[in-house]
Amino acid sequence: MSDTAPEGWAIMKGQAFDTDLFPITATLFPDGIIPDMRGRGLIGKEDGETVGAFAEGQVKSHGHDGSSVSSTNLGRKYTNTTGHHPHTQLIYRGNDLNWSSSFGGPYPVGTDDQSGAHRTGHIDGNGNHHHYTDIGVHGHNVTIALNGALKNTIDHLKCNWIVRLA
């Protein structure tokens, strides 16, 4: 194994050669270009295939067990609130806020108090009631992370392919 081809030979790296000077080699490569074998291997040809034809590498068809993505409708979720209870709202100084609700608002909270203090207003809970939120359809985007090398390979030794110039 060497980076220098023996006398009368050439490393196969896609270079041109003189077809008049090497007519036997030209019978193999009539376009006058030696194939580039860097990073490539040889595989025996099947019946009906052309000798020396290039075939792009492929990844064997496969799946990823257990990979799936689905969505679900989480619908409406309710609290388990029972009994009469107040709702607390933080009031900032100088604000006169109104908070509306589905159970009979609006309820005024706070005052136009310029004292500078934060105050808490309480809103009448208006008897037994519950609260809800609509969550709706819920899903996730899934990315299957890349893993491995740029190409499928087998354990191998690096070498230079050579061709006899004749």
Disulfide bonds with the S-S distance in Angstrom:
none
